[in-house]
Amino acid sequence: MQDPHQEFFDLVASEWDLMFTSEDLERLSHIVDKLGIEKDMNVIDLGCGTGILFDLIRRKVGLSGSVTGVDFSLQMVLKAHRNFPFSNVNCIDGDVIALPLTSNYFDMGVAFSAFPYFSDKQQAVDEVHRVLKPGARFFIIHLQSSKELSDIHHKIGGVVANDTLPPADQLTTLLSNSKFTDILIDDQPGHYLASATAVKD
C-alpha cells in the first residue's frame, strides 16, 4: 500500500526548492560545516527531496567520496537527478524503512526536513543504523523547532497535518533501541539538530 505522503510530495516537487530562501541555505551551510564531513566520506541523505544538501556535502567529500540520496517521492528523485548530475552523487527512489542498500557502508547519515514523514520511525532508525559503519554519526536537521514545525504542518493540513518530530525522550528511546549512543538533541526556535553515534556489536 502506497504511503499517501508520496503523492503529496510528488505534487509539491516542482515548487519544493522555492520554499528555501537564500537565508535558509546560508543557515544550512553553517550547520553542514559543523557536522564533521570529511574528504573521502560516503554520506547518505535520507528523505533527500530535491537534493537541497547535495552540493554542500559533495564539495566536502570530494570526488573520492560520495553522496547517496534516498526518497520515496519519484518526482523529488527525478528533480534531484536533474539538479545534481555529478559522478559522485547518486539518488535512489526508495523508502527509508526498507533501504535498498548494503550494510555498514556509509560514514555519515543525515535527514534534513524529512524525519516527521517516515511512516515507521523505529524501522527507519533501524535501517539507518544498519547501513552506517560502526562509529558513524546520524543527524536529524530542521530549520524550525519541533513546535514550529508542528504548527506549520497543522496549518498546511492534509496528510502532513499530524506529522511531528518525536518529543526528546521518545526520540532518545527510538535511537537507543537501534543501538545509537551519544544522543544529543538541540531543539530551539529556528533550529533543530539531533545527533547520535551508531554502535555495532
Backbone as ProteinMPNN parsed JSONL, in Angstrom:
{"seq_chain_A": "MQDPHQEFFDLVASEWDLMFTSEDLERLSHIVDKLGIEKDMNVIDLGCGTGILFDLIRRKVGLSGSVTGVDFSLQMVLKAHRNFPFSNVNCIDGDVIALPLTSNYFDMGVAFSAFPYFSDKQQAVDEVHRVLKPGARFFIIHLQSSKELSDIHHKIGGVVANDTLPPADQLTTLLSNSKFTDILIDDQPGHYLASATAVKD", "coords_chain_A": {"N_chain_A": [[0.845, -1.205, 0.0], [0.609, 2.154, -0.915], [2.187, 4.88, 0.661], [0.379, 7.72, 1.563], [1.776, 10.077, 1.723], [3.607, 10.035, -0.339], [2.274, 10.779, -2.719], [1.607, 13.401, -2.014], [4.177, 14.63, -1.825], [5.119, 14.176, -4.388], [3.464, 15.918, -5.779], [4.253, 18.429, -4.855], [6.857, 18.635, -5.611], [7.866, 20.103, -7.836], [7.844, 22.716, -6.964], [9.314, 22.724, -4.698], [12.001, 23.587, -4.169], [11.699, 26.316, -4.112], [10.772, 26.917, -1.652], [12.854, 27.399, 0.026], [14.754, 29.978, 1.24], [17.443, 32.297, 0.454], [18.61, 32.917, 2.852], [17.896, 30.688, 4.388], [19.416, 28.714, 3.074], [21.96, 29.629, 3.618], [22.034, 29.336, 6.384], [21.787, 26.574, 6.515], [24.193, 25.842, 5.326], [26.016, 26.638, 7.293], [25.292, 24.863, 9.326], [25.881, 22.361, 8.139], [28.616, 22.681, 7.885], [29.459, 22.174, 10.442], [29.125, 19.499, 10.935], [31.153, 17.707, 10.661], [31.93, 16.511, 8.272], [34.118, 14.904, 6.071], [36.75, 14.676, 3.583], [36.574, 11.998, 1.237], [34.547, 10.628, 2.515], [31.546, 8.617, 2.517], [28.335, 9.6, 2.308], [24.988, 9.345, 3.375], [21.877, 10.676, 2.484], [18.883, 10.95, 3.82], [15.55, 10.801, 2.882], [15.846, 12.769, 0.917], [14.645, 14.599, -0.799], [14.694, 17.123, -3.219], [17.385, 17.302, -3.239], [18.59, 19.281, -1.638], [20.738, 19.361, 0.171], [22.791, 18.235, -1.255], [24.87, 19.571, -2.807], [26.278, 20.982, -0.875], [27.309, 18.891, 0.647], [28.725, 17.284, -1.212], [30.836, 18.854, -2.024], [32.43, 18.784, 0.195], [33.107, 16.069, 0.573], [34.486, 15.491, -1.709], [35.725, 14.23, -4.91], [36.477, 11.66, -4.414], [34.825, 10.788, -2.474], [31.291, 10.265, -1.718], [27.806, 11.106, -2.252], [24.738, 9.834, -1.384], [21.424, 9.931, -2.053], [18.16, 9.215, -0.815], [14.753, 8.845, -1.478], [11.205, 8.57, -1.162], [9.536, 9.744, -2.947], [9.108, 9.777, -6.269], [9.087, 11.939, -8.053], [10.501, 13.894, -6.655], [13.004, 12.631, -6.577], [13.645, 12.479, -9.319], [13.892, 15.188, -9.89], [16.045, 15.822, -8.255], [18.044, 14.336, -9.521], [18.209, 15.791, -11.921], [19.01, 18.259, -10.945], [21.544, 17.793, -9.853], [23.756, 16.481, -11.547], [26.169, 14.837, -11.049], [29.139, 12.803, -10.894], [29.71, 11.684, -8.42], [27.378, 11.769, -7.022], [24.482, 10.157, -6.122], [21.097, 9.159, -6.511], [18.263, 7.646, -5.196], [15.142, 6.114, -5.714], [13.37, 5.203, -3.15], [12.272, 3.764, 0.009], [12.896, 4.867, 3.287], [12.369, 3.101, 5.343], [12.962, 0.645, 4.347], [15.665, 0.29, 3.148], [17.312, 0.008, 0.058], [20.062, -0.86, 0.17], [23.501, -1.718, 0.909], [24.78, -3.063, 3.999], [26.598, -1.426, 6.686], [28.096, 0.568, 5.291], [28.079, 3.407, 4.975], [29.595, 6.498, 6.019], [28.382, 8.552, 7.325], [25.1, 9.685, 8.188], [22.369, 11.723, 7.203], [19.328, 13.445, 7.806], [17.451, 15.732, 6.515], [14.838, 17.915, 7.039], [12.92, 15.854, 6.929], [12.436, 13.677, 8.705], [9.912, 13.662, 10.187], [8.157, 12.58, 8.316], [8.643, 9.914, 7.925], [7.215, 6.79, 7.78], [7.308, 4.673, 9.621], [8.973, 5.215, 12.263], [10.728, 3.914, 14.042], [11.503, 1.642, 12.568], [12.704, 2.983, 10.45], [14.897, 4.224, 11.739], [16.217, 1.923, 12.577], [17.007, 0.919, 10.066], [18.663, 2.972, 9.167], [20.721, 2.733, 11.031], [21.632, 0.185, 10.292], [22.836, 0.576, 7.733], [24.916, 2.279, 8.27], [28.395, 2.67, 9.079], [30.26, 1.279, 11.873], [30.486, 3.554, 14.522], [29.752, 5.722, 12.996], [28.089, 8.885, 12.492], [24.727, 10.057, 12.881], [22.466, 12.477, 11.793], [19.663, 14.535, 12.447], [17.997, 17.112, 10.991], [16.483, 20.314, 11.074], [15.12, 23.476, 10.115], [13.485, 24.672, 11.853], [12.056, 24.764, 15.147], [10.791, 21.893, 16.968], [8.191, 22.476, 17.808], [7.522, 24.687, 16.191], [7.582, 23.442, 13.716], [5.493, 21.578, 13.953], [3.348, 23.379, 14.126], [3.445, 24.528, 11.562], [2.861, 22.3, 9.935], [0.3, 21.698, 10.847], [-1.057, 23.907, 9.929], [-0.796, 23.63, 7.169], [-2.195, 21.256, 6.782], [-4.097, 18.345, 5.667], [-2.359, 15.382, 4.609], [-0.028, 15.885, 6.023], [-0.725, 17.051, 8.367], [-0.569, 16.03, 10.983], [2.056, 15.336, 11.281], [4.962, 15.115, 13.087], [7.986, 15.906, 14.916], [9.331, 13.538, 17.13], [8.905, 13.861, 20.716], [11.704, 14.735, 22.824], [12.398, 12.693, 24.685], [11.139, 10.447, 23.57], [12.395, 10.281, 21.052], [14.985, 9.795, 21.883], [14.633, 7.253, 22.979], [13.872, 5.811, 20.659], [16.262, 5.976, 19.146], [18.082, 4.793, 20.913], [17.023, 2.211, 21.078], [17.77, 1.265, 18.616], [20.426, 0.914, 18.879], [21.993, 3.246, 18.902], [24.187, 5.636, 20.317], [25.476, 8.318, 22.423], [23.619, 10.452, 22.227], [22.337, 13.523, 21.254], [20.223, 16.328, 21.503], [19.13, 19.264, 20.19], [16.837, 21.592, 20.464], [15.297, 24.352, 19.576], [13.889, 27.67, 19.065], [13.722, 28.223, 15.593], [15.582, 26.279, 14.962], [16.641, 22.904, 14.839], [18.436, 20.171, 15.825], [19.401, 16.943, 15.997], [21.557, 14.351, 17.056], [23.45, 11.285, 16.837], [25.447, 8.373, 17.561], [26.337, 5.479, 15.774], [26.518, 2.311, 17.124], [28.052, -0.81, 16.87], [27.831, -4.384, 17.241]], "CA_chain_A": [[0.0, 0.0, 0.0], [1.426, 3.357, -1.034], [2.067, 5.916, 1.682], [-0.224, 8.921, 0.966], [2.77, 11.149, 1.661], [4.3, 10.002, -1.626], [1.518, 11.603, -3.658], [1.749, 14.789, -1.575], [5.495, 15.162, -2.186], [5.185, 14.206, -5.858], [2.754, 17.108, -6.253], [4.949, 19.673, -4.482], [8.272, 18.546, -6.004], [8.268, 21.139, -8.788], [7.964, 24.008, -6.264], [9.976, 22.479, -3.412], [13.2, 24.412, -3.984], [11.307, 27.707, -3.896], [10.442, 27.086, -0.234], [14.061, 27.706, 0.782], [15.299, 31.29, 0.928], [18.913, 32.368, 0.489], [18.97, 32.875, 4.275], [17.794, 29.28, 4.779], [20.55, 27.988, 2.517], [23.145, 30.057, 4.359], [21.963, 28.67, 7.693], [22.09, 25.159, 6.273], [25.626, 25.741, 5.074], [26.69, 26.726, 8.591], [25.028, 23.607, 10.036], [26.654, 21.299, 7.49], [30.032, 22.93, 8.206], [29.753, 21.702, 11.801], [28.802, 18.078, 11.077], [32.363, 16.894, 10.636], [32.07, 15.808, 6.996], [35.499, 14.952, 5.621], [37.053, 14.136, 2.262], [36.51, 10.535, 1.057], [33.387, 10.033, 3.18], [30.31, 8.28, 1.817], [27.263, 10.151, 3.144], [23.633, 9.062, 2.918], [20.907, 11.737, 2.746], [17.641, 10.188, 3.964], [14.464, 11.724, 2.585], [16.679, 13.839, 0.353], [13.883, 15.56, -1.585], [15.311, 17.541, -4.487], [18.836, 17.363, -3.084], [18.99, 20.572, -1.067], [22.037, 19.248, 0.834], [23.766, 17.526, -2.083], [26.039, 20.346, -3.211], [27.037, 21.284, 0.332], [28.017, 17.682, 1.083], [29.658, 16.756, -2.22], [32.036, 19.688, -2.033], [33.264, 18.394, 1.339], [33.62, 14.703, 0.436], [35.359, 15.443, -2.871], [35.43, 13.23, -5.938], [36.755, 10.329, -3.879], [33.7, 10.448, -1.603], [30.019, 10.209, -2.438], [26.549, 11.447, -1.605], [23.636, 8.999, -1.862], [20.129, 10.386, -1.573], [17.038, 8.273, -0.902], [13.457, 9.479, -1.238], [10.101, 7.735, -1.669], [8.825, 10.502, -3.979], [9.811, 9.66, -7.544], [9.252, 13.26, -8.653], [11.618, 14.526, -5.943], [14.236, 11.969, -7.017], [13.926, 12.893, -10.689], [14.374, 16.571, -9.858], [17.387, 15.779, -7.672], [18.933, 13.883, -10.6], [18.406, 16.906, -12.862], [19.711, 19.353, -10.271], [22.916, 17.454, -9.462], [24.247, 15.4, -12.411], [27.6, 14.665, -10.775], [29.522, 11.392, -10.834], [29.747, 11.198, -7.036], [26.06, 11.975, -6.417], [23.502, 9.144, -6.517], [19.786, 9.382, -5.912], [17.507, 6.403, -5.311], [13.72, 6.114, -5.371], [13.206, 4.132, -2.173], [11.72, 4.146, 1.309], [13.881, 4.762, 4.36], [12.077, 1.959, 6.213], [13.476, -0.563, 3.688], [16.7, 0.851, 2.273], [17.878, -0.971, -0.877], [21.486, -0.552, 0.231], [24.291, -2.662, 1.685], [25.009, -2.724, 5.406], [27.923, -0.986, 7.148], [28.781, 1.208, 4.167], [28.143, 4.875, 4.997], [30.357, 7.131, 7.093], [27.506, 9.51, 7.991], [23.729, 9.779, 7.697], [21.665, 12.965, 7.515], [17.922, 13.535, 7.412], [17.075, 17.144, 6.581], [13.441, 18.232, 6.755], [12.36, 14.594, 6.442], [12.139, 12.665, 9.72], [8.491, 13.532, 10.551], [7.378, 11.912, 7.269], [8.946, 8.49, 7.885], [5.969, 6.133, 8.207], [7.611, 3.875, 10.811], [10.221, 5.866, 12.665], [11.651, 2.934, 14.614], [12.057, 0.872, 11.464], [13.601, 3.875, 9.71], [16.141, 4.372, 12.505], [16.888, 0.618, 12.479], [17.615, 0.826, 8.752], [19.789, 3.909, 9.139], [21.788, 2.083, 11.797], [22.153, -0.952, 9.518], [23.687, 0.969, 6.6], [26.046, 3.075, 8.736], [29.555, 1.99, 9.636], [30.432, 1.476, 13.315], [31.02, 4.865, 14.892], [29.238, 6.792, 12.13], [27.101, 9.766, 13.115], [23.451, 10.285, 12.219], [21.955, 13.799, 12.15], [18.311, 14.947, 12.054], [18.16, 18.566, 10.875], [15.367, 21.152, 10.638], [15.328, 24.914, 10.295], [12.461, 25.124, 12.793], [11.946, 23.931, 16.341], [9.75, 20.866, 16.831], [6.884, 23.125, 17.951], [7.285, 25.483, 14.983], [7.303, 22.507, 12.631], [4.134, 21.077, 14.165], [2.418, 24.457, 13.777], [3.447, 24.643, 10.101], [2.145, 21.148, 9.387], [-1.123, 21.842, 11.187], [-1.599, 24.949, 9.05], [-0.874, 23.05, 5.822], [-3.289, 20.287, 6.828], [-3.986, 17.169, 4.81], [-1.603, 14.227, 5.091], [1.068, 16.273, 6.909], [-1.28, 17.811, 9.497], [-0.161, 15.47, 12.275], [3.451, 14.902, 11.22], [5.731, 15.841, 14.093], [9.198, 15.322, 15.46], [9.022, 12.955, 18.442], [9.496, 14.535, 21.879], [13.098, 14.345, 23.031], [12.521, 11.403, 25.356], [10.744, 9.401, 22.627], [13.444, 10.143, 20.051], [16.1, 9.13, 22.569], [14.287, 5.833, 23.064], [13.963, 5.26, 19.313], [17.664, 5.853, 18.775], [18.702, 3.812, 21.816], [16.533, 0.889, 20.678], [18.505, 0.881, 17.407], [21.851, 0.858, 19.233], [22.707, 4.509, 18.778], [24.589, 6.221, 21.603], [25.927, 9.731, 22.35], [22.464, 11.14, 21.656], [22.214, 14.938, 21.601], [19.063, 16.946, 20.861], [19.097, 20.719, 20.366], [15.516, 21.975, 19.944], [15.069, 25.742, 19.984], [13.265, 28.425, 17.968], [14.5, 28.38, 14.377], [16.698, 25.334, 14.86], [16.52, 21.576, 15.443], [19.524, 19.282, 15.434], [19.61, 15.767, 16.831], [22.667, 13.549, 16.559], [23.712, 10.05, 17.572], [26.526, 7.551, 17.023], [25.98, 4.074, 15.567], [27.37, 1.315, 17.788], [27.85, -2.153, 16.299], [28.34, -5.486, 18.068]], "C_chain_A": [[0.88, 1.254, 0.0], [1.127, 4.341, 0.085], [1.47, 7.165, 1.027], [0.722, 10.115, 0.913], [3.476, 11.188, 0.303], [3.59, 10.884, -2.648], [1.657, 13.08, -3.311], [3.08, 15.367, -2.051], [5.741, 15.119, -3.693], [4.574, 15.5, -6.392], [3.512, 18.4, -5.957], [6.394, 19.707, -4.966], [8.708, 19.7, -6.89], [8.492, 22.492, -8.11], [8.817, 23.909, -5.002], [11.154, 23.416, -3.164], [12.868, 25.864, -3.666], [10.963, 27.989, -2.432], [11.642, 27.555, 0.582], [14.657, 29.033, 0.313], [16.83, 31.238, 0.941], [19.402, 32.341, 1.939], [18.917, 31.443, 4.795], [19.024, 28.505, 4.323], [21.854, 28.369, 3.217], [23.184, 29.404, 5.736], [22.299, 27.195, 7.568], [23.582, 24.947, 6.069], [26.412, 25.768, 6.379], [26.497, 25.444, 9.39], [25.883, 22.483, 9.464], [28.14, 21.441, 7.792], [30.421, 22.316, 9.549], [29.527, 20.204, 11.992], [30.026, 17.177, 11.073], [32.516, 16.065, 9.374], [33.489, 16.006, 6.474], [35.639, 14.369, 4.222], [37.036, 12.607, 2.309], [35.311, 9.887, 1.747], [32.288, 9.668, 2.179], [29.15, 8.65, 2.739], [25.919, 9.79, 2.537], [22.688, 10.154, 3.404], [19.521, 11.091, 2.678], [16.431, 11.105, 3.846], [15.038, 12.966, 1.948], [15.904, 14.895, -0.417], [14.585, 15.861, -2.901], [16.825, 17.711, -4.374], [19.345, 18.667, -2.529], [20.396, 20.516, -0.46], [23.144, 18.734, -0.082], [25.032, 18.334, -2.353], [26.913, 20.676, -2.011], [27.884, 20.086, 0.744], [29.073, 17.261, 0.07], [30.934, 17.578, -2.299], [32.99, 19.306, -0.899], [33.868, 17.001, 1.156], [34.575, 14.571, -0.745], [34.993, 14.323, -3.828], [35.665, 11.81, -5.45], [35.707, 9.885, -2.862], [32.414, 10.436, -2.407], [28.867, 10.694, -1.569], [25.476, 10.55, -2.226], [22.34, 9.489, -1.227], [19.076, 9.304, -1.762], [15.754, 9.034, -0.618], [12.36, 8.621, -1.845], [9.231, 8.467, -2.694], [9.629, 10.457, -5.273], [10.05, 11.028, -8.172], [10.374, 14.046, -7.968], [12.946, 13.956, -6.434], [14.624, 12.415, -8.424], [14.465, 14.318, -10.73], [15.783, 16.642, -9.272], [18.416, 15.334, -8.709], [19.246, 15.028, -11.571], [19.24, 18.018, -12.232], [21.197, 19.066, -10.073], [23.446, 16.266, -10.258], [25.754, 15.192, -12.255], [27.922, 13.189, -10.563], [29.51, 10.826, -9.414], [28.453, 11.473, -6.275], [25.09, 10.942, -6.993], [22.182, 9.447, -5.839], [18.891, 8.188, -6.226], [16.063, 6.631, -4.903], [13.479, 4.931, -4.441], [12.707, 4.678, -0.852], [12.76, 3.906, 2.4], [13.612, 3.556, 5.259], [12.513, 0.636, 5.597], [14.526, -0.141, 2.668], [17.3, -0.238, 1.369], [19.391, -0.822, -0.987], [22.201, -1.542, 1.147], [24.525, -2.148, 3.108], [26.422, -2.207, 5.625], [28.742, -0.297, 6.057], [29.03, 2.698, 4.38], [28.859, 5.409, 6.24], [29.524, 8.143, 7.871], [26.118, 9.436, 7.365], [23.12, 11.103, 8.116], [20.218, 12.847, 7.048], [17.5, 14.986, 7.606], [15.624, 17.314, 6.164], [12.687, 17.0, 6.259], [11.832, 13.674, 7.537], [10.658, 12.558, 10.085], [7.674, 12.714, 9.557], [7.687, 10.424, 7.15], [7.782, 7.732, 8.511], [6.149, 5.278, 9.461], [8.984, 4.339, 11.296], [11.209, 4.881, 13.289], [12.3, 2.094, 13.526], [13.044, 1.707, 10.647], [14.939, 4.008, 10.428], [16.929, 3.062, 12.496], [17.647, 0.497, 11.155], [18.807, 1.777, 8.61], [20.983, 3.292, 9.871], [22.443, 0.967, 10.991], [23.147, -0.514, 8.445], [24.888, 1.808, 7.015], [27.18, 2.181, 9.236], [29.572, 2.151, 11.157], [31.071, 2.831, 13.598], [30.544, 6.019, 14.034], [28.18, 7.608, 12.857], [25.87, 9.911, 12.233], [22.882, 11.6, 12.737], [20.541, 13.997, 11.612], [18.282, 16.47, 12.122], [16.853, 19.219, 10.42], [15.724, 22.612, 10.898], [14.213, 25.536, 11.128], [12.572, 24.259, 14.049], [10.858, 22.89, 16.109], [8.355, 21.483, 16.935], [6.54, 23.936, 16.706], [6.92, 24.579, 13.811], [5.894, 21.935, 12.742], [3.096, 22.121, 13.774], [2.316, 24.62, 12.258], [2.638, 23.512, 9.478], [0.65, 21.234, 9.657], [-1.788, 22.852, 10.26], [-1.76, 24.426, 7.62], [-2.043, 22.071, 5.738], [-3.038, 19.076, 5.938], [-3.128, 16.084, 5.435], [-0.476, 14.609, 6.048], [0.581, 16.942, 8.197], [-0.763, 17.33, 10.848], [1.272, 14.95, 12.28], [4.296, 15.769, 12.141], [7.085, 15.17, 14.32], [8.862, 14.731, 16.829], [9.585, 13.818, 19.567], [10.873, 13.955, 22.175], [13.235, 12.976, 23.687], [12.146, 10.247, 24.43], [11.813, 9.189, 21.556], [14.664, 9.449, 20.655], [15.86, 7.634, 22.664], [14.388, 5.155, 21.704], [15.415, 4.989, 18.926], [18.379, 4.808, 19.635], [18.296, 2.392, 21.444], [17.289, 0.356, 19.466], [20.016, 0.877, 17.616], [22.625, 2.09, 18.778], [23.036, 5.004, 20.184], [24.986, 7.677, 21.377], [24.833, 10.61, 21.747], [22.388, 12.573, 22.187], [21.043, 15.521, 20.83], [19.031, 18.421, 21.222], [17.834, 21.234, 19.67], [15.193, 23.37, 20.459], [14.445, 26.503, 18.813], [14.205, 28.595, 16.779], [15.579, 27.346, 14.155], [16.35, 24.006, 15.536], [17.659, 20.717, 14.915], [19.65, 18.166, 16.462], [20.741, 14.97, 16.211], [22.88, 12.328, 17.446], [24.794, 9.264, 16.841], [26.088, 6.096, 16.922], [27.002, 3.162, 16.238], [27.031, -0.049, 17.21], [28.45, -3.204, 17.234], [29.669, -5.986, 17.524]], "O_chain_A": [[1.784, 1.387, 0.824], [-0.03, 4.6, 0.414], [2.007, 7.631, 0.022], [0.5, 11.055, 0.151], [3.895, 12.253, -0.15], [4.235, 11.65, -3.364], [1.807, 13.918, -4.2], [3.118, 16.461, -2.614], [6.494, 15.939, -4.218], [5.094, 16.103, -7.331], [3.424, 19.359, -6.723], [7.089, 20.701, -4.757], [9.807, 20.227, -6.718], [9.245, 23.323, -8.619], [9.019, 24.909, -4.312], [11.289, 23.974, -2.075], [13.656, 26.561, -3.028], [10.873, 29.145, -2.019], [11.481, 28.052, 1.697], [15.017, 29.19, -0.854], [17.427, 30.257, 1.385], [20.475, 31.81, 2.226], [19.79, 31.026, 5.556], [19.604, 27.736, 5.089], [22.742, 27.533, 3.387], [24.241, 28.972, 6.196], [23.004, 26.633, 8.406], [24.159, 23.986, 6.58], [27.365, 25.008, 6.55], [27.423, 24.983, 10.057], [26.53, 21.744, 10.206], [28.846, 20.444, 7.939], [31.585, 21.978, 9.765], [29.716, 19.69, 13.094], [29.937, 16.006, 11.443], [33.167, 15.021, 9.399], [34.0, 17.126, 6.437], [34.757, 13.658, 3.74], [37.437, 12.003, 3.304], [35.087, 8.689, 1.57], [32.123, 10.315, 1.145], [29.003, 8.081, 3.821], [25.726, 9.912, 1.327], [22.692, 10.515, 4.581], [19.051, 10.73, 1.599], [16.293, 12.065, 4.604], [14.756, 14.084, 2.379], [16.431, 15.979, -0.67], [15.015, 14.949, -3.608], [17.47, 18.202, -5.3], [20.425, 19.121, -2.908], [21.157, 21.478, -0.553], [24.319, 18.793, 0.281], [26.141, 17.839, -2.152], [28.14, 20.654, -2.106], [29.038, 20.243, 1.143], [30.194, 16.92, 0.447], [31.999, 17.044, -2.61], [34.203, 19.48, -1.013], [35.015, 16.772, 1.54], [35.385, 13.645, -0.786], [34.059, 13.561, -3.579], [35.116, 10.86, -6.009], [35.706, 8.73, -2.437], [32.435, 10.58, -3.629], [28.938, 10.694, -0.34], [25.323, 10.512, -3.447], [22.186, 9.46, -0.006], [19.098, 8.567, -2.748], [15.668, 9.777, 0.36], [12.543, 8.018, -2.902], [8.299, 7.884, -3.248], [10.712, 11.037, -5.356], [11.105, 11.258, -8.763], [11.11, 14.779, -8.627], [13.896, 14.699, -6.679], [15.792, 12.696, -8.69], [15.374, 14.627, -11.5], [16.614, 17.423, -9.734], [19.518, 15.879, -8.775], [20.389, 15.21, -11.988], [20.07, 18.639, -12.897], [22.019, 19.982, -10.119], [23.576, 15.167, -9.719], [26.515, 15.35, -13.209], [27.076, 12.42, -10.106], [29.321, 9.624, -9.225], [28.422, 11.42, -5.045], [24.903, 10.866, -8.207], [22.158, 9.939, -4.711], [18.775, 7.772, -7.379], [15.786, 7.258, -3.88], [13.393, 3.789, -4.892], [12.713, 5.886, -0.616], [13.418, 2.866, 2.427], [14.541, 3.039, 5.879], [12.44, -0.399, 6.26], [14.291, -0.21, 1.461], [17.741, -1.279, 1.856], [19.936, -0.677, -2.08], [21.592, -2.129, 2.042], [24.471, -0.946, 3.367], [27.332, -2.509, 4.852], [29.939, -0.551, 5.919], [30.087, 3.203, 4.003], [28.749, 4.862, 7.337], [29.916, 8.552, 8.964], [25.973, 9.162, 6.173], [23.322, 11.56, 9.241], [19.929, 12.227, 6.025], [17.226, 15.417, 8.726], [15.229, 16.908, 5.071], [11.916, 17.074, 5.301], [10.859, 12.955, 7.307], [10.177, 11.442, 10.28], [6.61, 12.205, 9.908], [7.055, 9.734, 6.351], [7.406, 8.005, 9.651], [5.232, 5.175, 10.275], [10.018, 3.901, 10.792], [12.415, 5.009, 13.079], [13.508, 1.859, 13.556], [14.08, 1.21, 10.207], [15.995, 3.916, 9.802], [18.158, 3.075, 12.418], [18.786, 0.031, 11.125], [19.824, 1.431, 8.01], [22.111, 3.329, 9.381], [23.665, 0.82, 11.005], [24.182, -1.154, 8.262], [25.79, 2.032, 6.207], [26.95, 1.085, 9.746], [28.951, 3.078, 11.677], [32.073, 3.2, 12.985], [30.884, 7.172, 14.3], [27.467, 7.098, 13.722], [25.958, 9.891, 11.005], [22.816, 11.827, 13.945], [20.255, 13.666, 10.461], [18.514, 17.053, 13.181], [16.198, 18.736, 9.496], [16.521, 22.931, 11.78], [14.013, 26.751, 11.118], [13.117, 23.157, 14.008], [10.089, 22.998, 15.154], [7.438, 21.061, 16.231], [5.41, 23.886, 16.219], [6.049, 24.916, 13.009], [5.185, 21.821, 11.743], [2.079, 21.791, 13.163], [1.224, 24.826, 11.727], [1.82, 23.748, 8.589], [-0.166, 20.887, 8.803], [-2.937, 22.676, 9.855], [-2.739, 24.741, 6.944], [-2.786, 22.056, 4.757], [-1.911, 18.821, 5.515], [-3.159, 15.885, 6.649], [-0.006, 13.763, 6.808], [1.393, 17.353, 9.025], [-0.545, 18.134, 11.754], [1.66, 14.207, 13.182], [4.343, 16.991, 12.0], [7.289, 14.011, 13.956], [8.168, 15.376, 17.614], [10.632, 14.444, 19.397], [11.165, 12.815, 21.814], [14.091, 12.184, 23.294], [12.761, 9.182, 24.492], [12.108, 8.051, 21.191], [15.297, 8.615, 20.007], [16.775, 6.838, 22.455], [14.925, 4.053, 21.597], [15.75, 3.909, 18.44], [19.189, 4.031, 19.129], [19.116, 1.475, 21.485], [17.434, -0.855, 19.302], [20.787, 0.841, 16.657], [23.766, 1.989, 18.327], [22.26, 4.812, 21.12], [24.848, 8.202, 20.272], [25.101, 11.417, 20.857], [22.375, 12.805, 23.395], [20.881, 15.246, 19.641], [18.921, 18.789, 22.391], [17.774, 21.301, 18.443], [14.856, 23.549, 21.629], [14.474, 26.019, 17.682], [15.338, 29.051, 16.931], [16.41, 27.502, 13.261], [15.833, 23.981, 16.654], [17.822, 20.558, 13.705], [19.96, 18.402, 17.63], [20.873, 14.914, 14.988], [22.543, 12.328, 18.63], [25.026, 9.467, 15.649], [25.534, 5.543, 17.872], [28.197, 3.234, 15.955], [25.858, -0.4, 17.077], [29.439, -2.953, 17.922], [30.257, -6.912, 18.084]]}, "name": "protein", "num_of_chains": 1, "seq": "MQDPHQEFFDLVASEWDLMFTSEDLERLSHIVDKLGIEKDMNVIDLGCGTGILFDLIRRKVGLSGSVTGVDFSLQMVLKAHRNFPFSNVNCIDGDVIALPLTSNYFDMGVAFSAFPYFSDKQQAVDEVHRVLKPGARFFIIHLQSSKELSDIHHKIGGVVANDTLPPADQLTTLLSNSKFTDILIDDQPGHYLASATAVKD"}
